[in-house]
């Protein structure tokens, strides 16, 4: 699958969200962050290996509306949601294996309403 960027691929992202299974992961980063630069290719690879998830890359300076009222202090910060709610919202060490394990066990985590909001809502607000 693809790594969607709402700043450059909003129409394609909205189309994907309309037909996906509701499993979404958003990686919040910044263009100036060298850690994010190094992490992005691994995230693209993970997106290709986990097609049941929709992967979104948000540069917090290009798409600040995707943060709602939240602030990001460290990168990468990750939001994991499914139809039940947010399964994870927080800083993730930049090791793709950690994110993969998180996604594989996401349904075992409690669903909450933490984070910047529902991804469907954030995508329509643009």
Buried (B, 14 or more C-beta within 10 A) or exposed (E): BBBBBBBEBBEEBBEBBEEBEBBBBBBBBBEEBEBBEEBBEBBBEBBEEBEEBBBBBBBBEBBEEBBBEBEBEEBBBBBBBBEEBBBBBEEBEBEBEEBBEBBEEBEEBEBEEBBBBBBBEBBEEE
